[in-house]
Amino acid sequence: MDSKANPEKIYPSGYIPKENSSVDVRNQLLDEILKSAPTEFINTDLFTVMSKRRSTRKFTDKIVETKKIDKIIAAADTAPTAGNFQGFEIFYIKSPGKKQQLVEACNNQPYVNAPVVLVFCKNPARVKLDLPQEILKKFAIQDATLAAAYSQLAAQAMGLSSIWIGMFDEQKIMKIINTELIPSSVLCIGYPKQDKFPKPRRNLKEIVHTVW
Ligand SMILES: Cc1cc2nc3c(=O)[nH]c(=O)nc-3n(C[C@H](O)[C@H](O)[C@H](O)COP(=O)(O)O)c2cc1C
């Protein structure tokens, strides 16, 4: 156990999660956005949301309400992160011109030009843990990925649909959004043109490898 660590808590050497700096209020804005009532009736039961989610590559032109976008972004901020250092950043792309450039940066995938486009980037410099750089980078990938996954589920919970983009030219995206941070995913969100059934999956028994 690390000597600097809170003696009541046990962490591995070098891993000291960020403590709350002030009071118990974690983030008023975040909690307010998360608690705000939905504008329409939607079944937000987590497992219903999960069972209905299906990637969409065709969106209607309907504008996504700001309240929903706020919630999608707030959801990302509820994801666990390594040491609670939040080793990621979200770039919310509003410019139609930049969205079009992102299409090209994402191997000409036209649906990247979606009503809402969020680029999740890794920010290992935020992860202030006394660990090798390689581990910090690994943490930042996981932080950014989890954050995007939380946003994706939140979008689904509010009647929206999305497509996760992982095929892109990192350097091109970094130039378009003007950052030194490496993107981990591009999440494109909107109202689906069509409701589709979820895709089939492997048998659960094939996925799980029980280890005794
Ligand atoms: C890491 C990752 C990368 C992906 N990259 C792309 C992509 O570049 N383009 C695309 O159209 N879909 C992409 N997808 C979406 C997957 O194709 C989709 O999630 C998968 O076919 C399963 O379908 P479902 O999301 O409807 O269950 C990606 C998904 C993940 C998780």
The ligand as an SDF file (V2000), in Angstrom:
LIG
                    3D

 31 33  0  0  0  0  0  0  0  0999 V2000
  -14.9150    0.0040  -31.5200 C   0  0  0  0  0  0  0  0  0  0  0  0
  -16.0370    0.1690  -32.5200 C   0  0  0  0  0  0  0  0  0  0  0  0
  -15.7490    0.7050  -33.7490 C   0  0  0  0  0  0  0  0  0  0  0  0
  -16.7680    0.8880  -34.6820 C   0  0  0  0  0  0  0  0  0  0  0  0
  -16.4750    1.5300  -35.8510 N   0  0  0  0  0  0  0  0  0  0  0  0
  -17.4550    1.7370  -36.7450 C   0  0  0  0  0  0  0  0  0  0  0  0
  -17.1980    2.4830  -37.9180 C   0  0  0  0  0  0  0  0  0  0  0  0
  -16.1250    3.0340  -38.1350 O   0  0  0  0  0  0  0  0  0  0  0  0
  -18.2060    2.6170  -38.8110 N   0  0  0  0  0  0  0  0  0  0  0  0
  -19.4590    2.0800  -38.6030 C   0  0  0  0  0  0  0  0  0  0  0  0
  -20.3110    2.2370  -39.4700 O   0  0  0  0  0  0  0  0  0  0  0  0
  -19.7380    1.3880  -37.4660 N   0  0  0  0  0  0  0  0  0  0  0  0
  -18.7820    1.2360  -36.5280 C   0  0  0  0  0  0  0  0  0  0  0  0
  -19.0760    0.6010  -35.3530 N   0  0  0  0  0  0  0  0  0  0  0  0
  -20.4490    0.1290  -35.0890 C   0  0  0  0  0  0  0  0  0  0  0  0
  -20.5530   -1.3850  -35.1750 C   0  0  0  0  0  0  0  0  0  0  0  0
  -20.4770   -1.7680  -36.5190 O   0  0  0  0  0  0  0  0  0  0  0  0
  -21.8540   -1.8640  -34.5350 C   0  0  0  0  0  0  0  0  0  0  0  0
  -21.8690   -1.5010  -33.1830 O   0  0  0  0  0  0  0  0  0  0  0  0
  -21.9680   -3.3750  -34.6490 C   0  0  0  0  0  0  0  0  0  0  0  0
  -22.2060   -3.7490  -35.9820 O   0  0  0  0  0  0  0  0  0  0  0  0
  -23.0620   -3.9530  -33.7860 C   0  0  0  0  0  0  0  0  0  0  0  0
  -24.3080   -3.3740  -34.1100 O   0  0  0  0  0  0  0  0  0  0  0  0
  -25.2290   -2.7130  -33.0050 P   0  0  0  0  0  0  0  0  0  0  0  0
  -24.4720   -1.5350  -32.4640 O   0  0  0  0  0  0  0  0  0  0  0  0
  -26.4700   -2.3050  -33.7350 O   0  0  0  0  0  0  0  0  0  0  0  0
  -25.4800   -3.7360  -31.9690 O   0  0  0  0  0  0  0  0  0  0  0  0
  -18.0820    0.4550  -34.3950 C   0  0  0  0  0  0  0  0  0  0  0  0
  -18.3540   -0.0720  -33.1300 C   0  0  0  0  0  0  0  0  0  0  0  0
  -17.3590   -0.1880  -32.1950 C   0  0  0  0  0  0  0  0  0  0  0  0
  -17.6970   -0.6810  -30.8150 C   0  0  0  0  0  0  0  0  0  0  0  0
  1  2  1  0
  2  3  1  0
  2 30  2  0
  3  4  2  0
  4  5  1  0
  4 28  1  0
  5  6  2  0
  6  7  1  0
  6 13  1  0
  7  8  2  0
  7  9  1  0
  9 10  1  0
 10 11  2  0
 10 12  1  0
 12 13  2  0
 13 14  1  0
 14 15  1  0
 14 28  1  0
 15 16  1  0
 16 17  1  0
 16 18  1  0
 18 19  1  0
 18 20  1  0
 20 21  1  0
 20 22  1  0
 22 23  1  0
 23 24  1  0
 24 25  2  0
 24 26  1  0
 24 27  1  0
 28 29  2  0
 29 30  1  0
 30 31  1  0
M  END
$$$$
